[in-house]
Amino acid sequence: MVNSFFMIGSLIYGIFFLFHLLKKSSSDAILMLVLCCFIGGYFAPYYGEKWPTVESLYNILYTPISAYINQELLKK
């Protein structure tokens, strides 16, 4: 239930901040809305558990790099 409040709060804040930045004609308005929706997605009751975590993103990004370093650069 707390997750639902954070999700709804994040989405409402994103929409409010979008209109606030559009009044100032800022180019960051859409980016702020996307960021708030992304944060709200982590708090979604059923879909938030399926989103990638920082650990899984690091594994996807850095495992091939470390394998390359171990095979090619440290082979000498």
BABAZA-602079 format. One record per residue (C-alpha): residue in three letters; x, y, z. Coordinates in nm, 4 decimals. Example, Ala and Ser with C-alpha at 12.3 -4.5 7.8 and 13.67 -1.06 7.14 Angstrom:
BEGIN
<atom><resn>ala</resn><c1>1.2300</c1><c2>-0.4500</c2><c3>0.7800</c3></atom>
<atom><resn>ser</resn><c1>1.3670</c1><c2>-0.1060</c2><c3>0.7140</c3></atom>
***
This chain:
BEGIN
<atom><resn>met</resn><c1>0.0000</c1><c2>0.0000</c2><c3>0.0000</c3></atom>
<atom><resn>val</resn><c1>0.2885</c1><c2>0.2344</c2><c3>0.0733</c3></atom>
<atom><resn>asn</resn><c1>0.4356</c1><c2>0.1510</c2><c3>-0.2673</c3></atom>
<atom><resn>ser</resn><c1>0.1100</c1><c2>0.2556</c2><c3>-0.4321</c3></atom>
<atom><resn>phe</resn><c1>0.1215</c1><c2>0.5915</c2><c3>-0.2539</c3></atom>
<atom><resn>phe</resn><c1>0.4799</c1><c2>0.6491</c2><c3>-0.3697</c3></atom>
<atom><resn>met</resn><c1>0.3908</c1><c2>0.5495</c2><c3>-0.7251</c3></atom>
<atom><resn>ile</resn><c1>0.0878</c1><c2>0.7808</c2><c3>-0.7406</c3></atom>
<atom><resn>gly</resn><c1>0.2788</c1><c2>1.0608</c2><c3>-0.5677</c3></atom>
<atom><resn>ser</resn><c1>0.5668</c1><c2>1.0344</c2><c3>-0.8108</c3></atom>
<atom><resn>leu</resn><c1>0.3358</c1><c2>1.0419</c2><c3>-1.1110</c3></atom>
<atom><resn>ile</resn><c1>0.1372</c1><c2>1.3380</c2><c3>-0.9772</c3></atom>
<atom><resn>tyr</resn><c1>0.4585</c1><c2>1.5233</c2><c3>-0.8978</c3></atom>
<atom><resn>gly</resn><c1>0.5883</c1><c2>1.4515</c2><c3>-1.2485</c3></atom>
<atom><resn>ile</resn><c1>0.2732</c1><c2>1.5832</c2><c3>-1.4137</c3></atom>
<atom><resn>phe</resn><c1>0.2648</c1><c2>1.8919</c2><c3>-1.1895</c3></atom>
<atom><resn>phe</resn><c1>0.6323</c1><c2>1.9641</c2><c3>-1.2548</c3></atom>
<atom><resn>leu</resn><c1>0.5796</c1><c2>1.9096</c2><c3>-1.6291</c3></atom>
<atom><resn>phe</resn><c1>0.3193</c1><c2>2.1870</c2><c3>-1.6437</c3></atom>
<atom><resn>his</resn><c1>0.5305</c1><c2>2.4072</c2><c3>-1.4180</c3></atom>
<atom><resn>leu</resn><c1>0.8322</c1><c2>2.3735</c2><c3>-1.6474</c3></atom>
<atom><resn>leu</resn><c1>0.6236</c1><c2>2.4144</c2><c3>-1.9626</c3></atom>
<atom><resn>lys</resn><c1>0.5042</c1><c2>2.7524</c2><c3>-1.8330</c3></atom>
<atom><resn>lys</resn><c1>0.8683</c1><c2>2.8553</c2><c3>-1.8015</c3></atom>
<atom><resn>ser</resn><c1>0.9337</c1><c2>2.7114</c2><c3>-2.1514</c3></atom>
<atom><resn>ser</resn><c1>1.2049</c1><c2>2.4864</c2><c3>-2.0175</c3></atom>
<atom><resn>ser</resn><c1>1.3399</c1><c2>2.2065</c2><c3>-2.2349</c3></atom>
<atom><resn>asp</resn><c1>1.3712</c1><c2>1.9760</c2><c3>-1.9341</c3></atom>
<atom><resn>ala</resn><c1>0.9961</c1><c2>1.9314</c2><c3>-1.8895</c3></atom>
<atom><resn>ile</resn><c1>0.9631</c1><c2>1.6028</c2><c3>-2.0788</c3></atom>
<atom><resn>leu</resn><c1>1.2811</c1><c2>1.4666</c2><c3>-1.9228</c3></atom>
<atom><resn>met</resn><c1>1.1455</c1><c2>1.5370</c2><c3>-1.5757</c3></atom>
<atom><resn>leu</resn><c1>0.8190</c1><c2>1.3599</c2><c3>-1.6592</c3></atom>
<atom><resn>val</resn><c1>1.0079</c1><c2>1.0554</c2><c3>-1.7908</c3></atom>
<atom><resn>leu</resn><c1>1.2222</c1><c2>1.0466</c2><c3>-1.4777</c3></atom>
<atom><resn>cys</resn><c1>0.9182</c1><c2>1.0637</c2><c3>-1.2485</c3></atom>
<atom><resn>cys</resn><c1>0.7420</c1><c2>0.7919</c2><c3>-1.4488</c3></atom>
<atom><resn>phe</resn><c1>1.0526</c1><c2>0.5744</c2><c3>-1.4264</c3></atom>
<atom><resn>ile</resn><c1>1.0677</c1><c2>0.6221</c2><c3>-1.0496</c3></atom>
<atom><resn>gly</resn><c1>0.6951</c1><c2>0.5572</c2><c3>-1.0236</c3></atom>
<atom><resn>gly</resn><c1>0.7406</c1><c2>0.2376</c2><c3>-1.2230</c3></atom>
<atom><resn>tyr</resn><c1>0.9657</c1><c2>0.0925</c2><c3>-0.9552</c3></atom>
<atom><resn>phe</resn><c1>0.6869</c1><c2>0.1384</c2><c3>-0.7018</c3></atom>
<atom><resn>ala</resn><c1>0.4189</c1><c2>-0.0228</c2><c3>-0.9210</c3></atom>
<atom><resn>pro</resn><c1>0.2653</c1><c2>-0.3113</c2><c3>-0.7245</c3></atom>
<atom><resn>tyr</resn><c1>0.3046</c1><c2>-0.5884</c2><c3>-0.9840</c3></atom>
<atom><resn>tyr</resn><c1>0.5455</c1><c2>-0.4539</c2><c3>-1.2438</c3></atom>
<atom><resn>gly</resn><c1>0.8043</c1><c2>-0.2962</c2><c3>-1.0158</c3></atom>
<atom><resn>glu</resn><c1>0.9607</c1><c2>-0.6310</c2><c3>-0.9241</c3></atom>
<atom><resn>lys</resn><c1>1.0301</c1><c2>-0.7056</c2><c3>-1.2913</c3></atom>
<atom><resn>trp</resn><c1>1.2242</c1><c2>-0.3851</c2><c3>-1.3555</c3></atom>
<atom><resn>pro</resn><c1>1.6028</c1><c2>-0.4094</c2><c3>-1.3629</c3></atom>
<atom><resn>thr</resn><c1>1.7981</c1><c2>-0.3322</c2><c3>-1.0499</c3></atom>
<atom><resn>val</resn><c1>2.1307</c1><c2>-0.1559</c2><c3>-1.0307</c3></atom>
<atom><resn>glu</resn><c1>2.3056</c1><c2>-0.4876</c2><c3>-0.9724</c3></atom>
<atom><resn>ser</resn><c1>2.1544</c1><c2>-0.6499</c2><c3>-1.2815</c3></atom>
<atom><resn>leu</resn><c1>2.2382</c1><c2>-0.3434</c2><c3>-1.4933</c3></atom>
<atom><resn>tyr</resn><c1>2.5978</c1><c2>-0.3521</c2><c3>-1.3726</c3></atom>
<atom><resn>asn</resn><c1>2.6183</c1><c2>-0.7225</c2><c3>-1.4566</c3></atom>
<atom><resn>ile</resn><c1>2.4853</c1><c2>-0.6585</c2><c3>-1.8070</c3></atom>
<atom><resn>leu</resn><c1>2.7204</c1><c2>-0.3654</c2><c3>-1.8670</c3></atom>
<atom><resn>tyr</resn><c1>3.0424</c1><c2>-0.4658</c2><c3>-1.6975</c3></atom>
<atom><resn>thr</resn><c1>3.0596</c1><c2>-0.8450</c2><c3>-1.7312</c3></atom>
<atom><resn>pro</resn><c1>3.1587</c1><c2>-0.8311</c2><c3>-2.1023</c3></atom>
<atom><resn>ile</resn><c1>3.4100</c1><c2>-0.5556</c2><c3>-2.0311</c3></atom>
<atom><resn>ser</resn><c1>3.5762</c1><c2>-0.7449</c2><c3>-1.7481</c3></atom>
<atom><resn>ala</resn><c1>3.5803</c1><c2>-1.0646</c2><c3>-1.9564</c3></atom>
<atom><resn>tyr</resn><c1>3.7531</c1><c2>-0.8752</c2><c3>-2.2369</c3></atom>
<atom><resn>ile</resn><c1>4.0075</c1><c2>-0.7280</c2><c3>-1.9978</c3></atom>
<atom><resn>asn</resn><c1>4.0806</c1><c2>-1.0687</c2><c3>-1.8485</c3></atom>
<atom><resn>gln</resn><c1>4.1177</c1><c2>-1.2375</c2><c3>-2.1854</c3></atom>
<atom><resn>glu</resn><c1>4.2960</c1><c2>-0.9780</c2><c3>-2.3961</c3></atom>
<atom><resn>leu</resn><c1>4.4747</c1><c2>-0.7305</c2><c3>-2.1791</c3></atom>
<atom><resn>leu</resn><c1>4.5879</c1><c2>-0.9491</c2><c3>-1.8905</c3></atom>
<atom><resn>lys</resn><c1>4.6871</c1><c2>-1.2419</c2><c3>-2.1131</c3></atom>
<atom><resn>lys</resn><c1>5.0443</c1><c2>-1.1148</c2><c3>-2.1513</c3></atom>
***
